């Protein structure tokens, strides 16, 4: 069984950028995380270090434990946006949250997260492309799609308000985006396509409700 990170290494992981996974620490700390497979050193200057998917899972599990929620795997797969405010972990709104802030502070936070994600695309896509999703987005499908929508100004559904809901699907690289009215649905589709996702509109056989199915574009 793999030995868990030391307390010092956990502090470095917990302090990573919540979207890009960029790390700050001493050379020895970063090298130790790379050796454990929890981080990688980017080959291009300035050779920053980033969390691997395994490192992200450790960070998410810690955030989920702090908030009393499900384990990190459930957070990633189900796309839960619940996180303790005290953890400092950014989470895109997937729709259905209660009592959320939508003021100027949240707008700035979402904008910063989206810019960080574009930088992560530039740093980790082999050709430096920012017009299509990167590896982190492919392992965090629901949160990645929700961030693209929230950053473009679409409103997530609330307890008493209509809006988008992003949900996981049985398909390995696809999320469902549920939006009630056709105009808003078309707007969400356009946003996701611009953000590098392939989008189609379908009808749920049982309820006859229309929804979007979105997958990250590869080329």
N, C-alpha and C positions, 0 to 999 in steps of 0.2 A: 504494500500500500504506500502511495506517495506521501512523504512527510509533509505536514501542513506548513505554510509559510511562517516564518518567525514574526514576532510582534512588530519588529522594525519593518519587515517586508510588508506586513499587512497595512501598516500606516502609509507606506508608499503606494500600495494598491488602492487603498481607500481615498487617497488624495488625487488619484488620476482624474484627468478631465472626464466628466461623465459621458460625453458624447464621443470624443475622438479616442479616449483611452491613453492620451499622451501622459507620460510619466516624468516625474521630477524626483531625483534622489542622487546619492553618491554613486560613483562608478562601480564600487563593489556591490552596492545594493541592486543596481540595475543589472549587473552581470549575473548576480545570483538568481534574479527573476528570469533572465534569459535561459540560464542553465536548467531551471525547473520547468521551462516551457510556458511560463506565465507572461512573458514579454518577448518582444523582438526589437532588434535595432534596425532602423530604417537604413537601406543601403545608400540613399542619396543624402547629401549635406542638407541640414546640419546634423544628420545621423541621430535624430531623436529616438527615444524608446517609446513603444506603445504596448498596451495590453494585448495579448492573444485572446481568442475566444475563451480559453480556460481561465485566463486572468479576469476577464469580464464576468465570468460565472461566479468566481470567488467574491468579486466586488458586489454583485447583485444579491448573492446569498446573504452577505453581511447587511446590506440595506434592508432586505426583507425581514431578517431577524430583528433588526432595530425597530422596524415598524410593526412587528407582531404579525406580519402577513405570511403568505406562502413562501416556499423555498425559491431560490434563485432560478431554477429550471422552469418552474411554473410561471414566474414573472416573465421570463424571456419568451416562453412558448405561447402563453395566453395573452401576452402584451399588456399585463396589468400596469397601470400608470400610478398605482398607489405607492407612495414612498414617504417616509417620515420627513417632515420639513426640517427637522434637526440634523438629518444626515447630509444635507446639501446636495443630494443626488437629483439631477434633472430628470424628469420623465415627461414625455409628450402625452398629451391628453388623447386617449383612444375613444372617448365618448362614454357617457354613463356615470361619470364621477359626480359626486355631490359636494357642494360647498367649496367650489374652486374659485380662485382669484383670477380675474380676467383684466386687471388694471394695467397701467403703464409698466409696472415692474415685471409682470408676466410677459408682456409684449417684448420687452428688452431681453428677457431671459430666453425666450423662444428664438428671437433673432440671433442671439449669440450662439445658441445651440446649432442653429441651421448653418451659420457661417463656419462653426467648428466642424460640422459634418462635411461641408464642401472641402474644407482643408484636409480632412481625413481621406476623402476621395482622391484628392490631388496627390497625397503622400503615399497611398497604398494601392491605387489602381496602377497596373504595370505601365500604362502609357500616360499616367498623370491626368487622365480625363476626369472632369468634374460633372459631366452631363449624364452619368449613369451611376447606379449604386455600387458601393464597394463591399468588401467581404463582411464588414461589421453589420451592414444593413441586411445582408443575406442571412445572418444568424439572429437578427432582431427585427424580423419582418414587420410585425405589428407596430412597434414603436417607431421604426423608420418611416413607414407610410404615414403614421399619425403626425410625425414631426413635419413631414413635407406639407401636409394639409394645414396644420396649425400655423406653420411659418408663412403660408400664403394667405392667411386671414380667414380660412374657413372656420366655422364655429362647431365645436364638438357638442354632441348631445349632452344635455344635463338632466337632472331629476325632473325638471318641469319645462324643458326647452328642447325644441327640435334641433337636429344637427347630425353630423356624421358619427358613425360608430365603426371602428376598425376592429375586426375580429380574425383570429386564426382560422384556418380551414384544414381539412384532412390532406390537402395537396401540399407537398413538401416546400414549394417556393411560391405560395400564393396567399394573399389575404383577401377577405371580403370587406367591402366598404358599403355599409348600409346607410342610405340617405332617402328620406321620405319623398321629397318632391323632385320632379324631373330636372328642373333648372339647376338646382343645387347639385344634383347627381352629375350632370354634365360638367359643371364647374369643377367638381372634385376630380373627375376623369381628366380634364384638361391639365389640372395642376400636377397630377401624378405622372401623366405622359411627359410634361415638361421637365419633371424631376427625374426622368429616366426609367419610368415603369411602363410595362405593357398592360393595357387596360381593356377589358371587355365588359359589356353589360349583359346580364342574364336575369332570368326569372326563377324564383324559388318555386319548385313544383308544388309544394304543399300549400303555401300561403299565397302564391302568385305575386309576391312582393318582388320588385325590381331591385337589383343590387349590382355593385361593381366587383369584378375579380381582377386583382392587380398582382403582377409579378415583376421583380426587378429585371430590367433589360441587361443582357450580357454584351451586346455589341451595338 
